[in-house]
Amino acid sequence: MAVSGVSFVSVLAALVFAMFALPAAVQAQSSAPAPAPTSDGTSIDQGIAYVLMLVALVLTYLIHAADFCFSF
């Protein structure tokens, strides 16, 4: 299959036209930026950490209190 010079030139001309004409016709618009978050999550993480530390403190107290009661 030999490619004729006319078909190659016509395809090349169509590609050049598409490169320059179509991007100007699109007129893309960027979307609006997202609103700023009210919290970055650090306060939630800190609250969870405090709750877990409190649970660990209570469990430690209960385990030691039970150990002390059953040692006598």
ABEGO torsion letter per residue (X at the ends): XBBBAAAAAAAAAAAAAAAAAAAAAAGBBBBBBBBBBABAGAAAAAAAAAAAAAAAAAAAAAAAAAAAAAAX
